[in-house]
Amino acid sequence: MFDIGFMELLICGIIALLVLGPERLPGAARSAGRWVGRTRRLVRQFTSELDRQIKAEELKEQLRKEGGIDLDGVEKNVRDGLSKARDYEHLLVSDEDKRSDRPAPPAREEALEEAGYYAEQDAAAAAEQRASDSDAPQDKQATPENRT
């Protein structure tokens, strides 16, 4: 692309040192490095996207030449298959099943409550509470039952 040798870079560096000075030269070099890095990444992304597009076009052209997959034909085949399946649906599902008005399934919370899920959780929590209460140290006060 550019034919820049070591001597040209050395001359640019000396001129930059004279113009910017030793205090601002490191910051300017960092900024220039960032710009060069961003430019390289942009060029790399552009070329990779271009290569992907070219490969996709080549693949499409190859499929067309070989009489490959026609998306319209695939869609037509799927629709035909579904219509044939509907024709034979009556063999699998009786008329009563089709017509019966099934009640909607209960909400999740109602179903869990009917199944006794919450009752089991409440019983487990109560048992845990009793166990933790019996493990806790109890203050013994001087009561008539505790005196010996």
C-alpha positions as CSV (number, residue, x, y, z in Angstrom):
1,M,0.0,0.0,0.0
2,F,2.4,2.7,1.2
3,D,6.1,2.2,0.8
4,I,7.4,3.8,4.0
5,G,10.8,2.8,5.2
6,F,12.7,3.2,8.4
7,M,14.3,6.5,7.3
8,E,11.0,8.1,6.6
9,L,9.6,7.1,10.0
10,L,12.8,8.4,11.7
11,I,12.4,11.7,10.0
12,C,8.7,12.0,11.0
13,G,9.6,11.2,14.6
14,I,12.3,13.8,14.7
15,I,10.0,16.5,13.2
16,A,7.2,15.5,15.7
17,L,9.7,15.8,18.6
18,L,10.7,19.3,17.5
19,V,7.2,20.5,16.9
20,L,5.4,18.9,19.8
21,G,8.1,18.8,22.4
22,P,9.1,16.0,24.7
23,E,6.1,16.6,27.1
24,R,3.3,16.2,24.5
25,L,4.9,13.6,22.2
26,P,3.9,10.5,24.2
27,G,0.2,11.5,24.3
28,A,0.3,12.3,20.6
29,A,1.9,8.9,19.8
30,R,-0.8,7.2,21.9
31,S,-3.6,9.0,20.0
32,A,-2.0,8.2,16.6
33,G,-1.7,4.5,17.7
34,R,-5.4,4.4,18.6
35,W,-6.4,6.0,15.3
36,V,-4.2,3.5,13.3
37,G,-5.7,0.6,15.4
38,R,-9.3,1.7,14.7
39,T,-8.6,2.1,11.0
40,R,-7.1,-1.4,10.8
41,R,-10.1,-2.9,12.6
42,L,-12.5,-1.1,10.3
43,V,-10.6,-2.3,7.2
44,R,-10.5,-5.9,8.6
45,Q,-14.2,-5.9,9.4
46,F,-15.1,-4.5,6.0
47,T,-13.0,-7.1,4.1
48,S,-14.3,-10.0,6.2
49,E,-17.9,-8.9,5.6
50,L,-17.2,-8.6,1.9
51,D,-15.6,-12.1,1.8
52,R,-18.7,-13.5,3.6
53,Q,-21.0,-11.9,1.1
54,I,-19.0,-13.2,-1.9
55,K,-19.0,-16.8,-0.4
56,A,-22.8,-16.6,0.1
57,E,-23.3,-15.5,-3.5
58,E,-21.1,-18.2,-4.8
59,L,-23.0,-20.8,-2.7
60,K,-26.4,-19.5,-4.0
61,E,-25.1,-19.6,-7.6
62,Q,-23.8,-23.2,-7.1
63,L,-27.2,-24.3,-5.8
64,R,-28.9,-22.7,-8.8
65,K,-26.6,-24.5,-11.2
66,E,-27.0,-27.9,-9.6
67,G,-30.8,-27.5,-9.5
68,G,-30.6,-27.3,-5.7
69,I,-33.2,-26.2,-3.3
70,D,-36.0,-24.0,-4.4
71,L,-37.5,-22.2,-1.4
72,D,-40.9,-21.8,-3.1
73,G,-41.0,-25.5,-3.9
74,V,-40.2,-26.4,-0.3
75,E,-43.0,-24.1,1.0
76,K,-45.4,-25.8,-1.5
77,N,-44.4,-29.2,-0.3
78,V,-44.9,-28.3,3.3
79,R,-48.4,-26.9,2.6
80,D,-49.3,-30.0,0.6
81,G,-48.2,-32.2,3.5
82,L,-50.2,-30.3,6.0
83,S,-53.3,-30.4,3.9
84,K,-52.9,-34.2,3.6
85,A,-52.5,-34.5,7.3
86,R,-55.7,-32.6,7.9
87,D,-57.5,-35.0,5.5
88,Y,-56.5,-37.9,7.7
89,E,-57.0,-36.1,11.0
90,H,-60.5,-37.7,11.5
91,L,-58.8,-41.1,11.7
92,L,-56.8,-40.1,14.8
93,V,-59.2,-37.7,16.6
94,S,-62.9,-38.6,17.1
95,D,-65.7,-36.1,16.4
96,E,-66.6,-36.0,20.1
97,D,-63.0,-34.9,21.1
98,K,-63.2,-32.1,18.5
99,R,-66.6,-30.8,19.7
100,S,-66.3,-31.3,23.4
101,D,-65.8,-28.0,25.2
102,R,-63.0,-28.8,27.6
103,P,-62.6,-26.4,30.5
104,A,-59.6,-24.3,30.4
105,P,-56.8,-25.5,32.6
106,P,-56.7,-23.9,36.0
107,A,-54.2,-21.2,36.8
108,R,-50.9,-22.4,38.1
109,E,-51.5,-21.3,41.6
110,E,-54.9,-23.0,41.7
111,A,-53.5,-26.2,40.3
112,L,-50.7,-26.3,42.9
113,E,-53.2,-25.6,45.7
114,E,-55.5,-28.4,44.5
115,A,-52.6,-30.8,44.3
116,G,-51.8,-30.1,47.9
117,Y,-48.4,-28.6,47.1
118,Y,-48.8,-25.7,49.5
119,A,-50.1,-27.9,52.3
120,E,-47.0,-30.0,52.1
121,Q,-44.8,-26.9,52.1
122,D,-46.6,-25.5,55.1
123,A,-46.3,-28.8,57.0
124,A,-42.5,-28.9,56.2
125,A,-42.1,-25.3,57.4
126,A,-43.9,-26.0,60.6
127,A,-41.8,-29.1,61.3
128,E,-38.6,-27.1,60.6
129,Q,-39.8,-24.4,63.0
130,R,-40.5,-26.9,65.8
131,A,-37.1,-28.5,65.3
132,S,-35.4,-25.1,65.5
133,D,-37.4,-24.2,68.6
134,S,-36.4,-27.4,70.4
135,D,-32.7,-26.8,69.5
136,A,-32.7,-23.3,70.9
137,P,-31.5,-22.8,74.5
138,Q,-34.3,-22.1,76.8
139,D,-34.0,-19.7,79.8
140,K,-34.9,-21.6,83.0
141,Q,-36.5,-19.4,85.5
142,A,-37.1,-20.3,89.1
143,T,-40.6,-21.6,88.9
144,P,-42.2,-24.1,91.2
145,E,-41.8,-26.8,88.5
146,N,-38.1,-26.2,88.0
147,R,-37.1,-26.1,91.7
148,T,-35.7,-29.1,93.3
